Amino acid sequence: MHIFNDIAEDLHQVQLLLSDSFSFRAGHLGEFAPMEFNHLDMNLRPAIVITACRLFGPVTRQAFALAAILQFIYMASRIHAGVKEGASGKERPLENRLGYQYPVLVGDYIYGKFFTTLCDFGIERYLKSLAELICSINKSGIHILRNPGMEHTEKQLYLDVVRGETAETFACGAFLGADLAGAAGRDKDYIFQVGLNLGMAYGLLERGATVKQVKEYLTATEILLTRLPSSKDAQFIRDLLVLLTQENTVQCMVG
């Protein structure tokens, strides 16, 4: 994952915050719910926050916290998405707990860490934006459950779901990271659109789209980057764009 090389030290600080939150008196959260997130899963969204901060100012402890918060939200949503629909009468109590009860509790616990971290690092002002992001992710999850096969039957709904579940997370992280660093209003609008288009491309690719099908989003991201401060701090996004233009790359990384 060479795309993270330039911001590896910053991401290490984020990972320290995350790991401190995953252990408590009862044990490690991984004992109670699946937490098998690969290197890309653990770093991509925090990297967007860190990059947005670096484009407009210094990376502070608050930036590390904000990056960790975005990861908390992503992880909690994925854990909840993997919860079994419910226990049948034939399931043994332990199976019920491992498949349903524990994952729900772990997901809720991680969402709780999002709130406490906001307070601990004095960035409560982002509560509304992040709460709206959680609503967007969960609304998309409802559509996924209610509309199987919608990528073939309801194209616009499918694009709305990809936006709500993936692209809005990228965009929110980019916008808030820039805001934390003191970016001007127009620059925050640009970086939001960078995150949104990047997230649409990534979200569609991980669901099986071809590079040709997401070309418009990749091109839009490239154009928007030219309107931001010219800096090596945008290199992560440029490297990610190159990676996304390689067919099947995302599916191989997340598979």
N, C-alpha and C positions, 0 to 999 in steps of 0.2 A: 504493500500500500504506500508507494512512494509519494502519492499525492499529499500525504500528511507530513512529509519530512520537514518542511519549513515552519510548521506550527506544532511540532511534536512536543516541545517543552510545555507549551500552553495547554495542550490536550492532556498531558500527564497530570497537570494540576487539576484539571476537570475530573479526570479519572480517580484521583485521590479523594475528591469530594464525594464522588459517587460510591466508591468502595466503602468509605466510612459509614455510609447510610444503609449498606446492605447487611450489616451484622448487628445483632442486638442480643439481648439476654437469652432468648429462646433458640438462637442459632443464626445461621446465614439464610437469607431469603431464598437462595437457590435450593434449600432443602424442602421448601414448601410449594414451589411453583417453578415451571420451566423458565430458566433465565439463560438460555443458550444463544446469546447474541454474539455474532461474529465481530471481527475487528472493524469492519465497515459499519455495521449496525451501531456499534458503541461510539464511533467517532464522527460520523458524517454530519449529523445535526449540530453537535457542539462545534465542529469545525466551521460551520456557516456562521454561527454567532461570533466566534473568535475572529474570523476573517473580516466580518463587518466592523467589528470594533477596531481592528488594526488599520483598516482603511481610513479611519477618521480620528484616531486618538490612541492613547496607550491602553494596553490590556491590564485591567485591574482585578482585584479579588472579586469585585462585583461582576465583572465579565465572566470569570470562571464560574461563579454561582449561577449566572443567567444561562450559561451553556449547559451546566448540569441540570438546571430546571427543565430546559427543553428536552433533555434526554430522559428525565424522570417521566415527563408527559408521554413521550414516545414509548418507553418501556411499559408503563402502566397500561397504555392502550393496547399494546400487543399482547400482554399477559391476559387482559380481559377478553380480547378477541379469541384467544385460544381456549377459553373456558368451555367445558361441555355444556350442552343446553340444559341439563338437569339430571338428577340421579333417578335411575329406575329402581323399582322395588327389588330387583335381583342383585343390585350392586351391594357389595360389602361396605361397611362404614368407612374403612380405610380408603377404598377406591373412590367413594363419594368425596372424602376430604381432599384427596390428591387431585381429582379431576375437576372439582367444582368449588368446594368451600375454601381451601387454601389459596388457589389462584385469585379468587375474588378478594380475599383479605389482603393478599400480597399486593395486588393492583391498587387497592384502596390505600394501603400503607404508603406506596410509592407516590400516589397522588398527594397524600398528606405531607410527604417530604417536600413536594413542590411548594406548598403553602409555607411551611416552616422555614425553608431556605430563603424565600422572598423576604420574610421578616428578619431572619438572622443577618442578612446582608444589606438591609435597608433599601430594598427595591420593590416595596409594596405597590408602588405606582404602576407596575406592570400587571397587577392582578387581573384587571378587567380584560386586557388583551389576551392574556394566557387562558383565562376562563372561557373566553369566546372561542379560542383555539380548541380547547377540550370539547366544547359543544359541537364544533364543526367536525371533529374527528368522530365523535360518537354518532352524530346524525348520519355521517357517511356509513358507519358501521351498520346502522339500522337498514339503510338502503341496500347494502350488500346482502344482508340476510333475507330481505323481502323480495329482492329482484335478481335471483340467480340467472346468469347468462345475459345480463343487461348489456354487456359489451357488444352483443350481436343484435339485440332487439331495441335497446334504448340508448343510442349513442350519446346524446346530450346528457342524460342522467349519469351515464358512465363517466364522462369527462368531469361532471360536477363532483362525483364521488372521489375521483383521483385528486381533484383540487382540494376537496375537504379533508381527505385522509392524509395526503402527502404534501401537496404543493403549499397549502396554507401553513404547514409546520415550517417548511423552508423559508417562506416569505416572512412569517412572524419572527423567526430567529434572526433573519437578516435585518429586518426593520428595527427590532428592539436592540440588537447589538450596535447598530449605527446610532440610534438615539442615545444609548448609554454613553457612547464616545463623543457625543455633542455634535453630530452631523446636522447640517442645515436641512430645512424641509424638503427642498427639491432632491437633494442627495438621498434622503430617506425614502422618497418615492421611487427613485431609480433602483435603490438596493432592494426594496420590497419587490419590484417587478423582476429583478434578477432572481431573487429567491423563488418567486412564483413560477416563472418560466422554467427554471432549473428543476424545480420540484415536479412540474407537469411532465417534463421529459423523463426524469428519473422514475416517477410513479408509473408512467405508462410502460417504460422499458422493463421494470421489474415484474410487470404483469404480462409480458410477452410481446409487446409492440416491437416493430422493427425500427432501426435508426431512421429510415426514410419517413416513417409515420410520425416521428417526433422532431423532424428537421426544423419545422417552424419555431418550435420552442428553443432549440439550441441556437438557431440564428438570432432570435430575439435576445437571448442572453448575451451573445457576443456583441451585439450592437449596444445594448445597455451598458456593458462594461466599459465601452469607450467614453461614456458620459460621466464616469466616476473618476476620482483622482487616479492619475497614472502612478502606480506603485507596485512594487514587488509583492505587496501584501495581498494582491488579488490573484497571485499565482495559483493558489489552491483551486480557485474556481476555474481558471484557465486549464489547469491540469485535469480537473474533473470533466470539463467539456470534452477534452481530447479522449479521455477514457470512455465517455458515453457514446462517442462516434464509432466505437469498435463494436461490431455486431455481436450480440449475446453476452457482452461483458458483464452487464448488471446481473443478468440471470445466473451467470457462473459465480459471481461474487456473493449473491444472496442465497443461492441454492444450497 
